């Protein structure tokens, strides 16, 4: 392992996995240097260029500064890509914006993204155009992502982290909430090293597959929870499926007596009605003008019935099929 100084920065040569750490010139230098040595001790090649960030806030920064930082970062990234099989980039505070832009433009060359206390130029008028482009293309960030930030009422880091996580399309996003911001150095070193190890070795893919399987199993169990083959129970899920819907059946309409429009049929029905009446009346009062009572009434009934049945078949048509 070798340590080489570079122009306004640091280069630590070690293994086949490279890490690019970006931070502004006037702040977080000590933290970035300690972080770089910790990763180097773990066998990683680390490049720590010094971005020309003399300003300490976005209010003192313009679009030319942002472009210069991006150019410097691209040069260091190209160096690591020529030497390493996998490259991770770390952005500290204001440098997080540069890291996000690198991930958008050179996504295939970056294996993972780490952001510490992400600071975004959302309210800087001079950077409005540049930030709008970066913000609109956050969906291009598709690398595994971890963000470490403090959740204090006076800080905007958690708000920025939430905005980033909702806009990127990274398949794996991890958020670590710090209690003491930059002061939680042991947690920062531990979580970042674990993240690089997981992504570099493909462990995060296994974790995602396991989570997907757990989700599928949970959904399947919720479905079969309502199924029961225990016949001792009065009803079960299968019974509910077989039970007909009371509102889903044929309801026979009330019968309606249609008027008889055929005169012959009406006369036949009249004869069938008057014949029995005549016969019964003649038998009761002894009326027998023809001397053959009650046969006139019986004959009238039989004649009316025969006529009605004969004319009833007039509506039928022989079509060699069923009549509905």
Buried (B, 14 or more C-beta within 10 A) or exposed (E): EEEEEEEEBBBBBBBEBBBBBBBBBEBBBEBBBEBBBBBBBBEBBBBBBBBBBEBBEBEEBEBEBBEBBBEBBBEBBEBBBEEBEBBBBBBBBBBBBBBBBBBBBBEEBBBBBBBBBBBBBBEBEBBEEBBEEBBEBBEBBBBBBBBBBBBEEEBBBBBBBEBBBEBBEBEBBBBBBBEEBBEBBEBBBEBBBEBBBBBBEEEBBEEEEEEEEEEEEEEEEEEEEEEBEEEEEEEBEEEEEEEEEEEEEEEEEEEEEEEEEEEEBEBBBEBBEBBBEBBEEBEEEEEEEEEEBBEBBBBBBEBBBEBBEEBEEEEEEEEEEEEE
